[in-house]
């Protein structure tokens, strides 16, 4: 890939966007997009297109430096800021008779089905603080490696089926062409839905227009509000 046009063409393929779909989103003709493929992305549109496709404008322009923008920014605490008292959430781990039992589900025949006698027990106090209705919550296993190291493959996680509205940067479980996926989501004003991974180098950002999401049966199942893990092995 020697030009910004080559890189744009590859990005659209990665995002499952045709030149016509992309032209409609940018309110230009398909011929404009084909011209960008051959002549390079116009300087005036570099930042706009890079931001839309979740890549750095410098990389799109020159091919140099990091390609992707991390969708989950890390917060750095200034060294001069005094330490605050660590919040005590230990009360949320105490169990009682009224605790919620969230059923584990697995994907079978493109549908989520409960696993017999498999539950995650969580304190109702914790769910109440999050505004999670236990009857709308269920548990799954992390289906892929795209959220490493934030969420390891196979880690148990809980989702709230009552929250499917996209909140920028929050984690959601989605069903995509019958496949279970976990991603951080964002949404453009034109309705384009973006799927971000924590491992943005290995799993580039994906974008889906409203029509693509409908045709590919992309459904937001719910908000991921809990996950946990054991270490896979002891250190040497």
N, C-alpha and C positions, 0 to 999 in steps of 0.2 A: 504494500500500500504506500504509494509515493506521494499522493496528493490528498488534500482534504476531501475532494470528491470521492476518491476511493474509500476513505475512512467512513464517509457518510453512507455510502452504499452498503458497506459491511454492517454498520450500526443498524440500518433499517432492516436488514436481513435478520440480525440478532433479535430485534424487537418485533419480528413478524409483521412489519409494516411494508406495504407495497408503495411504490413511488406515487401512485394515484391517491392512496389514503393519506400519505404524508403531505402531498400537495393540497389536498382538501383541508387538512388541519392548519396548514400555513397560509391558506387562502391565496394560493398561486396556482398556475396551470401545471399539469404534469411535465410539460416541456421545460418549464423553469427548473424543475427538479432534475430532469435529464441533463440540462445544461450545467447544473451544479456538479453532477457526477463527472462530466467531461472537463469542465473548466475550473472546478474548485468552488467551495462555498464562498459566497460574497463576504467580504470583511464585515459589512454592516449587519450580517445575520449570524455571524459566528457565535457570539455569546448567547443569542436566543436559541439557536439550534442545539448548542452544547448543553444548555440548561435543560432543554426539553428531553434530550436523550441521556441525561445523567452522566455526562463526561466533562472533562475539563476542556475549556476553550483552547488552551495552549496545545493540548494533545490533538484536538481536531484540526487546528491550524497547521501544526508542524510535525505531529507524530512523536513529539518528545515529551518526556516526563510521565507522571502517573496518568493513566487513562480515566479511571473512574473516580467519582466523588463518593466518599463514604456516606451513605444515607443515615447512619446512626452516629452523629458526632459525639466525641468524647468530651466530657466537661473537665477542664483543668482548674483546680483550685489554686488561686494565687498563694505564693509562699508566705506573704505577709498577713494573710487573713487568719484570724485566730480560730482555733478549733472549737466547734460547738459540741455540746454534749451529744453523745451517740443516742439516737432514739431507742427506747426500750420497747420492742415489739414482742417480747417473750410472752406477753399475755395472750397474743393471738395464736400461740401454739398449744394452749391448754384445751383439752377436750372435755366435752360434756355430753349429756344424753341427747341434747337437741342438735348435735352436730350434723352437718350436711354430708351425705354420701353421694358423690358425683360418679355416675357410671362411666366406666371405660368403654370406648367404642373403637371399632376397626372398620376399615373400608372393604366392603365386599360387594361385588357386582356394581361398582360405581356408586354405592350408597353407604352411608354410615349406619352401622348396626351395633347395638350394645353387646358386650361380651358378658356371658352369664357369670354372675357372682364375682365380678371384678369392679371394685369401687375405690375411689380416692376419698379419704375422710378429711374434711377441712372444717375448722371452727366456724360456726355460723357468724360469730362476731367479726371475723375477717371478711367474710362475704358481704356482711351488712355495711362495713366501712367502704367497700368498693362499689356498693350498689348493685351487687350481683344477685339475681334471683336464682336460688339453687335449682329450681325446676327448669331453668333455662341454661344450665351449665352442664358440661360433660368433659371427659378426659380423652386424650389421644396420645399417641407416641410420635415424637418428632420424625417425620418421614424421609428427611434428606440431610445432606451435609452443608446446605447453603447458609445456615445461621451459625456455623462454627466461628469462633469458639464460644459465642454467646449462649447458644443452645446446642448441645451435642446431639448427634444422630441417635435416635432411640430414646431420648429423654422424655419422661412423662410431662405432659402439659395440660392445662385446663383452659377451656374457652367459654366465653359468655355468649350464647346464641342471641341474647337480647340486645347486643351492641354490634350492629353491622355497618353503622355509619362510619365513613372513613375519617379518621382523625390523623392528621399529618404525622408520620413517623411512628405510629403505634403498630404493634404486631397483630396480625390476623391470621386465622386459618381460612384458606380458600379452597374451593373445589374447582378444578380446571380440566375440562374434558375428562371427567371421571377420576382425576388424579388429585390426591390431597397434597396441599402445599402450605408452607408457613412463610410469610413475608411481612416486611414492613411496607405499608401502603402510603401512597400519596395520590392526589387527584388534581388534575388541571382544570382550569375554568371551562375548557371546552369539553369536559367529561372524560378525557383520556385518563385511564387508570394505570398507575405505575407500580410494579412489583420490585421491591428492593431486597437484596440479601445482605447479611452482615459480611460475608465473604464476597465483596463486590468484585474482586479480581477474578475469582473462579466462577462466579455466577453474576454476569452483567445484569444491569437493570432492564426490565422488560416493560413495554408500553402497549396498551390495548385501547383502541377506540371503543365507543359505545357499541357500534355494530360488531366489532370483532369479539368483544366480551360476550355479546349475546350469541353469536354464531358458535363460539367455542365453549359455551356453557360455563362461563366464569362466574362463580357465585361466592360471595363473601359469607362464610359460615359463622364467624364470630370473632370477638376480641380475645387474644391470648393474655390472660391475667396472672398465670402462675406456671412455673416450671421448676424442675429440680433434677439433680443428677448425683450419682455416685461416680467416683473416679473409676476408670476401667481397670486399673492395676496399681499395686503399691510401687512406690519408687524404689530403685535398687539401693 
